[in-house]
Amino acid sequence: MKRTPLLLAAILVVILAAGLSLPQWAMFIVTVAFARGLVALGLMLLLRTGLVSFGQALYYCLGAYAAGALGRFMGVSDIVVEMLAGGAAAAAIAFVLGFLLARYRGIFFGLLSLALSMILYGLLVKNEALGSTDGFNILPSTLFGMRPAAEWVRYTVMATAAVVALLATLLVHRYLGTPLGRLAPAIKDNEIRVEYMGASARRAVHVKYVIAAALAGIGGALAATTVGHIDPEMAYWTTSGEFIFIAILAGTGNVLAPFAAALLYGVIHTTAYGLSPNTWQMSLGIALLVLIVFLPEGLFSRLGWR
């Protein structure tokens, strides 16, 4: 809707202003939520088409390692350059793999994407040049060649993440209004009818798959910069499971919903670990189960914005 760009601008102003008074740990949670939200935003495009990717961690990890490789081998630590590199690397790989994946639907699409993600995990575990199972650290973040003071690093990364995430959200919003973007529900309902109308369902799926991968790559690069370390676990199936849960919690009706759901997930995860370090998985599971049972499906999609 027309009010979405204005809403995004207002949200950005609020985040930048409120971030000045947030503690360091809160800024970290918000920044990671932006990273996860970008991945979930891409998954939303696929869910609208009736497709579920169980291996989106593949591109999340590729984006992270692309960002890390820039620093490790080229000495580049600019956060914007790292996110651009992460998104470009993920999009390039997705463009090639998309010719295969766009042929499949349903559980076959999901399992094939999962298999590809686990292949990357296996390759990284065996690669000693990239740290094997331990991974490696990321260079301290810079922005346009300048390194912020230590107390401003978290805020700078969060502010950059907010700008990039909301810009990506605006672009996805615009894309959903295009003829190709509007094909998603039609493909989900009746792909054969779409083909009879002269549109290529396979091409539409391919495009959405590449966009989703690029968003995941940007999210991975952002997460790597925020945490300061990357390892093969970023490509593991449990990471993809987190993204799937966030996407399902968000629903498919609102481009802002993935970020709200990612923030809620991050808060619950952090709280569960803080209250019960030894059994935080159980606490997290119970909290998420309560959300699923007692809250409406796609809760955040009911705000009214597409």
C-alpha positions in Angstrom: 0.0 0.0 0.0 1.0 3.6 -0.5 1.6 4.2 3.2 4.2 1.5 3.5 7.2 3.7 2.4 6.2 6.4 4.9 5.8 3.8 7.6 9.3 2.4 6.8 10.8 5.9 7.0 9.1 6.5 10.3 10.3 3.2 11.7 13.9 4.0 10.6 13.8 7.3 12.4 12.4 5.7 15.6 15.1 3.0 15.5 17.9 5.5 15.0 16.7 7.7 17.7 15.8 5.0 20.2 19.1 3.2 19.5 21.0 6.0 21.2 19.6 5.0 24.6 19.7 1.3 24.2 22.3 -0.8 26.1 25.0 -2.7 24.0 23.3 -6.0 24.5 19.9 -4.7 23.3 21.5 -3.3 20.2 23.1 -6.7 19.5 19.7 -8.4 19.7 18.1 -5.9 17.4 20.9 -6.1 14.9 20.8 -10.0 14.8 17.0 -9.7 14.4 17.5 -7.6 11.3 19.9 -10.3 9.9 17.3 -13.1 10.6 14.5 -10.9 9.4 16.2 -10.5 6.0 16.4 -14.2 5.6 12.7 -14.6 6.7 11.7 -11.9 4.2 13.1 -14.0 1.4 11.4 -17.0 2.7 8.1 -15.1 2.7 8.5 -14.7 -1.1 8.8 -18.5 -1.4 6.0 -19.2 1.0 3.7 -17.0 -1.1 4.5 -19.3 -4.0 3.7 -22.4 -1.9 7.4 -23.4 -1.5 9.3 -24.0 1.7 13.1 -24.0 1.7 14.6 -26.1 4.4 18.1 -25.1 3.3 18.1 -21.3 3.4 21.0 -21.4 5.8 23.1 -22.3 2.7 22.9 -18.7 1.5 23.0 -17.3 5.0 26.3 -19.1 5.5 27.6 -18.1 2.0 27.0 -14.5 2.7 28.8 -14.8 6.1 31.8 -16.5 4.6 31.9 -14.1 1.7 32.1 -11.2 4.2 34.7 -13.0 6.3 36.8 -13.9 3.3 37.0 -10.2 2.3 38.7 -9.4 5.6 40.7 -12.6 5.9 42.3 -12.5 2.4 41.9 -8.9 1.3 41.7 -6.8 4.5 38.3 -5.3 3.7 36.2 -4.7 6.7 33.6 -2.1 5.5 30.2 -3.4 6.6 28.4 -2.1 3.5 30.9 -3.8 1.2 30.6 -7.0 3.2 26.8 -7.1 2.9 27.0 -6.3 -0.8 29.5 -9.1 -1.3 27.4 -11.5 0.8 24.3 -10.8 -1.2 26.1 -11.0 -4.6 27.8 -14.3 -3.7 24.5 -15.8 -2.6 22.6 -14.5 -5.6 25.2 -15.9 -8.0 25.1 -19.4 -6.5 21.3 -19.3 -6.4 21.1 -18.2 -10.0 22.9 -21.4 -11.0 21.2 -23.7 -8.6 17.9 -22.1 -9.4 17.7 -23.8 -12.8 17.5 -27.1 -10.9 15.4 -26.1 -8.0 12.8 -24.2 -10.0 11.8 -27.6 -11.6 10.7 -29.0 -8.2 7.7 -28.3 -6.0 6.5 -29.4 -2.5 8.6 -31.6 -0.3 11.1 -32.2 -3.2 12.0 -28.5 -3.3 12.4 -28.4 0.5 14.5 -31.5 0.8 16.7 -30.6 -2.2 17.4 -27.2 -0.7 18.3 -28.9 2.6 20.6 -31.3 0.9 22.5 -28.5 -0.8 22.9 -26.7 2.5 24.3 -29.8 4.2 26.8 -30.2 1.4 28.1 -26.7 2.1 28.3 -27.6 5.8 30.3 -30.7 5.0 32.7 -28.8 2.7 33.4 -26.1 5.2 34.0 -28.6 8.0 36.7 -30.2 5.9 38.3 -26.9 4.8 41.2 -26.1 7.0 41.9 -22.8 5.2 38.6 -21.5 6.4 39.0 -22.7 10.0 37.3 -26.1 9.6 34.8 -26.7 12.5 36.1 -23.7 14.5 35.6 -21.1 11.7 37.4 -17.8 12.1 37.0 -14.2 13.4 35.8 -11.2 11.4 37.8 -8.0 11.3 36.4 -5.1 13.3 33.7 -3.2 11.4 34.3 0.0 9.5 31.9 2.2 7.6 32.9 3.9 4.4 36.6 3.6 5.5 36.1 5.0 9.0 36.3 3.0 12.2 33.9 4.2 14.9 35.0 4.6 18.5 34.6 1.4 20.5 31.5 2.6 22.3 29.8 3.5 19.0 30.6 0.3 17.0 27.4 -1.5 18.1 25.2 1.5 17.3 26.9 2.0 13.9 26.3 -1.6 12.9 22.7 -1.5 14.1 22.0 1.8 12.3 23.5 0.4 9.1 21.6 -2.8 9.5 18.3 -0.8 9.9 18.9 1.2 6.8 19.8 -1.8 4.7 17.0 -4.0 6.0 14.3 -1.3 5.5 15.6 -0.5 2.1 15.4 -4.2 1.2 11.9 -4.3 2.6 10.9 -1.4 0.4 12.3 -3.1 -2.7 10.5 -6.3 -1.9 7.3 -4.3 -1.3 7.7 -2.7 -4.8 8.5 -6.1 -6.3 5.3 -7.7 -4.9 3.4 -5.0 -6.8 4.9 -6.0 -10.2 3.2 -8.5 -12.5 6.0 -11.0 -11.7 5.5 -10.5 -8.0 1.8 -10.9 -8.2 2.2 -14.3 -9.8 3.1 -15.9 -6.5 -0.5 -16.6 -5.2 -1.5 -17.8 -8.6 1.4 -20.3 -8.8 0.5 -21.5 -5.4 -3.2 -22.0 -6.2 -2.9 -23.4 -9.8 0.4 -23.5 -11.6 -1.1 -25.1 -14.7 -3.5 -22.2 -15.1 -0.6 -19.8 -14.9 1.1 -21.5 -17.7 -2.1 -21.5 -19.8 -2.2 -17.7 -19.3 1.2 -17.4 -21.0 3.3 -16.8 -17.9 6.3 -19.0 -16.9 5.8 -20.4 -13.4 9.4 -21.8 -13.5 10.9 -18.4 -14.4 8.9 -16.7 -11.6 10.1 -19.3 -9.1 13.6 -18.9 -10.2 13.5 -15.1 -9.8 12.0 -15.4 -6.3 14.6 -18.0 -5.3 17.4 -15.7 -6.4 15.9 -12.7 -4.5 15.4 -14.9 -1.4 19.0 -16.1 -1.6 20.4 -12.5 -2.0 18.4 -11.4 1.1 19.8 -14.4 3.0 23.3 -13.6 1.9 23.0 -10.0 3.1 21.6 -11.3 6.4 24.5 -13.7 6.8 27.1 -11.0 6.2 25.3 -8.7 8.7 25.2 -11.5 11.3 28.9 -12.3 10.7 29.8 -8.6 11.2 27.7 -8.3 14.3 28.9 -11.5 16.0 32.5 -11.1 14.9 32.9 -14.8 14.1 31.7 -17.3 11.6 31.7 -21.1 11.5 30.1 -24.0 9.5 27.1 -24.2 12.0 25.6 -21.3 10.0 24.9 -23.7 7.2 23.5 -26.5 9.5 19.9 -27.6 9.2 19.0 -26.3 12.7 19.8 -22.8 11.5 17.4 -23.2 8.6 14.8 -24.5 11.1 15.1 -21.2 13.0 14.4 -19.2 9.8 11.4 -21.4 8.9 9.9 -20.9 12.3 10.3 -17.1 12.1 8.8 -17.1 8.6 5.8 -19.1 9.7 5.3 -17.0 12.8 5.4 -13.9 10.6 3.0 -15.1 7.9 3.0 -13.9 4.3 0.8 -10.8 4.3 3.2 -8.1 5.6 6.7 -7.2 4.5 7.5 -5.9 8.0 6.3 -9.0 9.8 9.6 -11.1 9.3 11.5 -8.5 11.3 8.9 -8.3 14.1 8.9 -12.1 14.3 12.7 -12.2 14.3 12.9 -9.7 17.1 10.4 -11.7 19.2 12.3 -14.9 18.5 15.6 -13.2 19.6 14.1 -11.8 22.8 12.6 -15.2 23.7 15.9 -17.0 22.9 18.0 -14.6 25.0 15.5 -14.6 27.9 15.4 -18.4 27.9 19.1 -18.7 27.9 19.5 -16.1 30.7 16.9 -17.8 32.9 18.0 -21.4 32.3 21.5 -21.7 30.8 21.5 -25.5 31.0 18.0 -26.1 29.7 17.4 -23.1 27.6 16.3 -25.2 24.6 13.4 -26.6 26.6 12.4 -23.1 27.9 12.6 -21.7 24.3 10.5 -24.6 23.0 7.8 -24.1 25.6 7.6 -20.4 25.0 7.4 -20.9 21.2 4.8 -23.6 21.7 2.7 -21.2 23.7 2.9 -18.7 20.9 1.9 -21.2 18.3 -1.1 -22.5 20.4 -2.5 -19.2 21.8 -1.6 -16.6 19.2 -3.3 -16.3 15.8 -1.5 -17.8 12.8 0.6 -15.2 11.0 0.0 -12.8 13.9 2.3 -10.0 12.5 0.7 -10.2 9.1 -2.5 -8.7 10.5 -1.1 -5.2 10.7 -2.7 -4.3 7.4 0.4 -3.6 5.2 1.6 -5.7 2.3 
